[in-house]
Amino acid sequence: MKSIKSPILLMALGLGLQMQAQDYSSVPPKESPMPMKPEMTEIWEPEVKVVTPGKQLGDAPSDAIILFDGSNLDHWVSQKDPSKPAPWKIVNNDHMEVVPGSGGISTKMKFGDCQLHVEFSAPDKVESESQGRGNSGVFLQNRYELQVLDSYNNRTYRNGQAGSIYKDHAPLVNAMRSPLEWNTYDVIYRAPRFKEDGTIDTKATITVLHNGVLVQNNVDINGTTFYIGLHNYPEAHGDDVISLQDHGNKTQFKNIWLRKL
């Protein structure tokens, strides 16, 4: 028996085939993408700036600002009275030594993001213990303290020993040398950013190598260093001075240089 298809069904089938043909005809033919070549991912301009590194490890590179080379304290002033010269002592045209009770010293220039190199030594004569031994500090933007302390065979609270962000982050390890040896800090510092209303947007961050050993690994600085109380960002600020602390000990410093980032 022959099947009988209705005219309506035949028309529907015909319309469907016609629509299908129209859909295919509207799709453009696929084009093969251009084959990748090595030069397509090479960036030539602008050319990378040339910086000549120091001859020996710890020497300043060619684009560094020399803050102290042992000869004078011309880049520093008294922290108590910035109109007066730095009151610390230069020893053997080689290093400076804290004059206890004279107050801290600060750079004349102000800085934000930077790479900083500092060399320091505890007093030659070992006296006292804990925080009373070879105490000083490097204050970035005059607020955030990288602790300087004679932590060689000297027990103290972990977030207050050498290499700590004082009362904020303990160092990963204790890499302190003996009091008759020099220590190095190599610092990568990113200043905090603030919103228009003065509140904190992104915290300051710091990476520190102590004698070539990583002791702070890109940590957030939680605010202005306080001896008592939690650290915070009480107000917005821009670039500011770097300060070295007088904590009553004859701590020594030399070969201080900085690169703006």
C-alpha positions as CSV (number, residue, x, y, z in Angstrom):
1,M,0.0,0.0,0.0
2,K,1.5,3.4,-1.0
3,S,2.0,6.0,1.7
4,I,0.2,9.2,1.1
5,K,2.0,12.4,2.3
6,S,-0.1,15.4,2.8
7,P,0.6,18.6,0.9
8,I,1.2,20.4,4.1
9,L,3.9,17.9,5.2
10,L,5.6,18.2,1.9
11,M,5.7,22.0,2.1
12,A,7.1,21.9,5.6
13,L,9.9,19.5,4.5
14,G,10.7,21.7,1.5
15,L,10.8,24.9,3.7
16,G,13.1,23.2,6.2
17,L,15.5,22.1,3.4
18,Q,15.5,25.7,2.0
19,M,16.2,27.2,5.5
20,Q,19.0,24.7,6.0
21,A,20.6,25.7,2.7
22,Q,20.3,29.4,3.6
23,D,22.0,28.9,7.0
24,Y,25.0,27.1,5.5
25,S,25.3,29.7,2.8
26,S,25.5,32.5,5.4
27,V,28.6,31.0,7.2
28,P,31.8,32.5,5.8
29,P,34.5,30.0,4.8
30,K,37.1,29.3,7.5
31,E,40.4,31.2,7.1
32,S,43.6,29.7,8.3
33,P,45.4,31.9,10.9
34,M,48.8,33.3,10.0
35,P,51.5,30.9,11.3
36,M,53.3,32.3,14.3
37,K,56.9,33.3,13.7
38,P,59.6,34.0,16.4
39,E,59.8,37.7,15.6
40,M,56.1,38.1,16.3
41,T,56.7,37.9,20.1
42,E,59.9,39.9,20.2
43,I,59.8,43.4,21.7
44,W,62.8,45.6,20.6
45,E,61.8,49.1,21.6
46,P,62.3,50.9,23.8
47,E,65.8,49.5,24.5
48,V,66.5,48.4,28.1
49,K,68.6,51.0,30.0
50,V,72.1,50.0,30.7
51,V,73.3,50.0,34.4
52,T,76.8,49.1,35.3
53,P,76.9,46.9,38.4
54,G,79.4,47.4,41.1
55,K,82.8,45.6,40.8
56,Q,82.3,43.6,43.9
57,L,79.2,42.3,45.7
58,G,77.7,45.1,47.7
59,D,79.3,47.9,45.6
60,A,76.9,50.5,44.3
61,P,75.7,50.2,40.7
62,S,76.1,53.2,38.3
63,D,72.6,54.6,38.8
64,A,72.6,54.5,42.6
65,I,72.4,57.5,45.0
66,I,75.4,57.2,47.4
67,L,74.0,58.1,50.8
68,F,77.2,57.3,52.7
69,D,80.6,56.2,51.5
70,G,82.6,56.8,54.7
71,S,84.0,60.2,53.8
72,N,81.3,62.6,55.2
73,L,77.7,62.9,56.4
74,D,76.7,65.5,53.8
75,H,73.5,63.6,52.8
76,W,72.3,63.4,56.4
77,V,70.9,65.8,59.1
78,S,69.9,65.6,62.7
79,Q,66.5,64.0,63.2
80,K,65.9,66.3,66.2
81,D,66.6,69.4,64.2
82,P,66.8,68.9,60.4
83,S,68.5,72.4,60.1
84,K,71.6,71.0,61.8
85,P,74.1,68.5,60.5
86,A,74.1,64.9,61.5
87,P,75.7,64.5,65.0
88,W,77.2,61.0,64.6
89,K,80.9,60.3,64.4
90,I,82.9,59.2,61.3
91,V,85.5,56.6,62.2
92,N,88.7,56.1,60.1
93,N,87.1,57.6,57.1
94,D,85.3,54.3,56.7
95,H,82.1,54.1,58.7
96,M,79.9,56.2,61.0
97,E,79.1,55.4,64.6
98,V,76.0,56.3,66.6
99,V,76.8,58.9,69.3
100,P,74.4,57.8,72.1
101,G,72.0,60.5,73.2
102,S,72.6,62.7,70.2
103,G,69.4,61.5,68.4
104,G,68.8,59.7,65.1
105,I,69.8,61.0,61.7
106,S,67.8,61.3,58.5
107,T,68.6,61.8,54.8
108,K,68.1,65.2,53.3
109,M,66.4,63.6,50.3
110,K,63.0,61.9,50.4
111,F,62.2,58.5,48.8
112,G,59.4,56.1,48.1
113,D,59.8,52.9,46.2
114,C,63.5,51.9,46.3
115,Q,66.3,49.3,46.4
116,L,68.4,50.0,49.5
117,H,71.8,48.6,50.6
118,V,73.0,49.2,54.2
119,E,76.0,47.7,56.0
120,F,76.0,47.7,59.8
121,S,77.9,46.2,62.7
122,A,77.2,45.9,66.4
123,P,79.5,47.7,68.9
124,D,82.8,46.0,69.1
125,K,82.3,45.6,72.9
126,V,79.5,43.3,73.7
127,E,77.3,44.8,76.4
128,S,73.8,44.1,77.8
129,E,71.4,41.6,76.3
130,S,68.1,41.4,74.4
131,Q,67.0,44.8,73.1
132,G,69.9,46.6,74.9
133,R,72.5,45.1,72.6
134,G,73.6,46.9,69.4
135,N,70.1,48.3,68.9
136,S,69.3,50.7,66.1
137,G,66.9,50.7,63.1
138,V,66.5,51.7,59.5
139,F,63.2,53.6,59.1
140,L,61.8,53.7,55.5
141,Q,59.7,56.8,54.8
142,N,60.6,57.8,58.4
143,R,57.9,55.4,59.7
144,Y,58.5,51.7,59.0
145,E,61.3,50.1,60.9
146,L,63.7,47.4,59.7
147,Q,65.3,46.4,63.0
148,V,69.0,46.6,63.6
149,L,70.2,44.5,66.6
150,D,73.0,42.3,67.7
151,S,71.1,39.1,67.4
152,Y,74.3,36.9,67.5
153,N,73.8,34.5,70.5
154,N,71.3,37.0,71.9
155,R,67.8,35.9,72.7
156,T,65.0,38.4,72.4
157,Y,61.4,38.5,71.2
158,R,61.3,37.1,67.6
159,N,59.6,40.1,66.0
160,G,62.2,42.4,67.5
161,Q,65.4,40.8,66.5
162,A,67.7,41.7,63.6
163,G,65.9,41.3,60.2
164,S,62.5,41.9,61.7
165,I,60.0,44.5,60.6
166,Y,59.9,45.7,64.2
167,K,56.9,44.2,66.1
168,D,55.3,43.3,62.7
169,H,57.1,40.4,61.0
170,A,59.8,38.2,62.5
171,P,62.6,37.3,60.2
172,L,62.5,33.9,58.5
173,V,65.9,33.0,60.0
174,N,68.5,34.6,62.2
175,A,71.5,35.4,59.8
176,M,73.4,37.7,62.1
177,R,77.2,37.7,62.1
178,S,79.4,38.2,65.2
179,P,79.9,41.7,66.7
180,L,83.3,42.0,65.0
181,E,82.0,41.4,61.6
182,W,79.9,43.5,59.2
183,N,76.4,42.7,58.1
184,T,74.4,43.7,55.0
185,Y,70.8,44.5,54.4
186,D,69.6,44.5,50.8
187,V,66.0,45.8,50.6
188,I,63.4,46.0,48.0
189,Y,60.7,48.4,49.2
190,R,57.4,49.4,47.7
191,A,55.7,52.4,49.4
192,P,52.1,52.3,50.5
193,R,49.4,53.7,48.2
194,F,46.4,55.7,49.6
195,K,42.9,56.5,48.4
196,E,41.7,60.0,47.7
197,D,40.1,60.1,51.1
198,G,43.4,59.3,52.8
199,T,42.7,55.7,53.8
200,I,45.0,52.9,52.8
201,D,44.6,51.4,49.4
202,T,47.6,49.0,49.2
203,K,50.0,48.5,52.1
204,A,53.8,48.9,51.9
205,T,55.7,45.7,51.0
206,I,59.3,44.8,51.7
207,T,61.8,42.1,50.8
208,V,65.0,41.8,52.8
209,L,68.1,39.8,52.4
210,H,70.3,39.7,55.5
211,N,73.9,38.8,54.6
212,G,72.5,37.3,51.4
213,V,69.9,35.2,53.2
214,L,66.2,35.9,52.5
215,V,64.6,37.0,55.8
216,Q,61.5,38.9,54.6
217,N,59.8,37.6,51.5
218,N,57.6,40.4,50.0
219,V,55.6,40.9,53.2
220,D,53.0,43.5,53.8
221,I,54.0,46.2,56.3
222,N,51.0,46.6,58.5
223,G,51.5,50.3,59.3
224,T,53.6,52.8,61.1
225,T,56.0,51.2,63.6
226,F,54.8,51.7,67.2
227,Y,56.6,50.4,70.3
228,I,53.2,50.1,72.1
229,G,50.1,49.1,70.3
230,L,49.1,47.7,66.9
231,H,50.6,49.1,63.7
232,N,48.4,51.0,61.3
233,Y,48.3,53.7,58.7
234,P,47.0,56.8,60.6
235,E,47.4,59.2,57.6
236,A,48.2,59.4,54.0
237,H,51.8,60.5,53.0
238,G,54.1,60.7,50.1
239,D,57.9,60.2,49.8
240,D,59.8,60.8,53.0
241,V,63.3,60.5,54.5
242,I,65.2,57.4,55.5
243,S,66.2,57.5,59.2
244,L,68.7,55.7,61.3
245,Q,67.9,55.3,65.0
246,D,69.9,56.3,68.0
247,H,68.9,53.7,70.6
248,G,71.8,54.4,73.0
249,N,74.2,51.9,71.5
250,K,77.4,52.6,69.4
251,T,76.1,50.8,66.4
252,Q,78.1,51.3,63.2
253,F,77.0,51.9,59.6
254,K,78.8,52.1,56.2
255,N,78.3,51.7,52.4
256,I,74.8,53.0,52.2
257,W,73.3,53.4,48.7
258,L,69.9,53.5,47.1
259,R,68.2,53.1,43.7
260,K,64.9,54.7,43.1
261,L,62.4,52.3,41.6
